[in-house]
Amino acid sequence: MTTKEYLNKLRTLDKQIDSKLEQIDRLRSLSERVTTTLSFTPKGAGGANRTEYCIERIWQLEKEVTEDIDRLVDMKSGIRGAIERVENDKHRMLLEYRYLCGDTWERIAEKMEIEVRWVYELHGRALQEICIRAC
């Protein structure tokens, strides 16, 4: 795995956590909309089963999110340590913006007050430096 692939795993995990949180919100909304139908003939408790399913799935997803957040914090800590060892200030700043803050290339260019094409060049150099230090 390349340095860039490893660093991008952080962004991927962050997006997966966001996705699971959205799923939890949808399930909560669905569980609140479930209603039971009153009838004189006995039937299964359909509404209750759906509510129970939603609550169980929410619990599972919340557990997964907690585990993912723990992994994310550990990964960020390791990556932060590797970035802190980068000697060039601009390289270090770019890596922090991209991988710890999750900024886009355009936003990084804006923050660093440089052209986007120069951000790409600096990024390549920064990856070489972090690899030398972290590998």
Stockholm file with secondary structure:
# STOCKHOLM 1.0

chainA/1-135         MTTKEYLNKLRTLDKQIDSKLEQIDRLRSLSERVTTTLSFTPKGAGGANRTEYCIERIWQLEKEVTEDIDRLVDMKSGIRGAIERVENDKHRMLLEYRYLCGDTWERIAEKMEIEVRWVYELHGRALQEICIRAC
#=GR chainA/1-135 SS CCHHHHHHHHHHHHHHHHHHHHHHHHHHHHHHHCCCCCCSSCCCCHHHHHHHHHHHHHHHHHHHHHHHHHHHHHHHHHHHHHHHTCCCHHHHHHHIIIIISCCCHHHHHHHHTSCHHHHHHHHHHHHHHHHHHHC
#=GC SS_cons         CCHHHHHHHHHHHHHHHHHHHHHHHHHHHHHHHCCCCCCSSCCCCHHHHHHHHHHHHHHHHHHHHHHHHHHHHHHHHHHHHHHHTCCCHHHHHHHIIIIISCCCHHHHHHHHTSCHHHHHHHHHHHHHHHHHHHC
//
